[in-house]
Amino acid sequence: HDMMSGPPNHRPVEEYPAPAPKPARDAEDSDTDDNSEYESEDDTPEMTLTSTMTQVKFLALKNLGRLVADRAERREKEVTTQRENDGGGPTEAIEDDARTNLDADFALALRCYAAAVEIDGTDASLWRRLGALAASRSLPHVARYALERGLAIAPKHPLMLEDLAETLLAVGDLDAC
């Protein structure tokens, strides 16, 4: 690859300017904690991403969501299998801890998918993944919204149509089926 054949074309870290020191301020005037670099959110510098950076962010969020969801689904199956094999399963404390970790992982996957569709809302397969995950986590209204958005992009997608029909039944909207 051409990029790797020559010397790096970036500046060493030492050449970047040092951050400006924090201005002195009265503790009474502050509306932020002492660890904050900026006085308020209005003082934060505006960062704009290039289209390539935006695409990389979108793909990273989409892939991270899938990885986290897949890992949580595997762990959920392991916990269920363990419980069935042990004739009642692990103690309640261990099961509660596993359930908390699984819920956190599924919530992270949902947030990753949601952040990705905020960047690019034209990916029908991502809307379907978001809808399917929301439905599996007993969030039928989120699932319905995501699946309807996906169908607006790909109106004849058979699996999304089926998922939406199941979700509409779950929320009791039989007229929309």
C-alpha positions, 0 to 999 in steps of 0.5 A, spaced: 500 500 500 502 506 498 501 510 504 505 505 508 511 505 503 514 512 505 515 516 511 509 518 515 506 525 513 503 527 520 506 532 525 509 529 531 505 530 537 511 535 540 509 540 534 502 541 536 501 547 540 500 546 548 492 547 550 491 554 553 491 554 561 485 554 564 483 561 566 482 563 574 475 563 576 471 564 582 468 558 585 462 562 587 461 564 579 462 557 576 456 553 574 461 547 572 465 542 576 473 543 577 474 538 572 471 541 566 475 545 561 470 550 559 466 554 563 459 552 560 457 548 554 457 555 549 465 555 550 466 548 547 470 549 540 465 547 534 468 540 531 466 539 524 467 532 521 469 531 514 464 526 510 469 521 511 470 521 518 462 522 518 462 515 514 467 512 519 463 514 525 457 511 522 460 505 520 463 504 527 457 505 531 453 500 526 458 495 527 459 496 535 452 496 536 452 489 532 458 486 536 455 488 543 448 485 541 451 479 538 455 478 545 449 479 549 445 474 545 450 469 546 451 471 553 444 470 554 443 463 551 449 461 555 445 463 562 439 460 559 443 454 558 446 454 564 440 455 568 437 449 564 443 444 565 443 446 573 436 444 574 434 451 576 441 455 575 445 459 578 444 463 585 439 469 584 445 474 586 449 471 580 443 471 575 441 478 577 448 480 576 448 477 569 441 480 567 444 487 569 450 486 565 446 483 559 441 489 560 447 494 560 449 491 553 443 491 550 442 498 552 449 500 549 447 496 542 440 500 542 444 507 543 449 505 538 444 503 533 440 510 534 446 514 534 448 511 527 441 512 524 442 519 526 448 520 522 445 516 516 437 515 516 437 512 509 440 505 511 434 500 511 437 494 514 440 498 520 433 501 522 431 493 521 436 491 526 434 497 531 427 495 530 428 487 531 433 489 538 428 494 541 422 488 540 426 483 543 427 488 549 420 489 550 420 496 547 415 495 542 414 502 540 421 504 539 421 497 534 415 500 531 418 507 529 424 504 527 421 498 522 416 504 519 422 508 518 426 502 515 419 501 510 419 508 508 426 507 505 425 499 503 417 499 502 417 492 499 422 489 504 419 482 506 422 481 513 421 488 515 414 487 513 413 481 517 417 484 523 412 490 523 406 486 523 409 482 529 410 489 532 403 492 531 400 485 534 404 486 540 402 493 541 395 492 539 394 496 533 390 491 529 388 496 524 395 498 522 396 490 520 
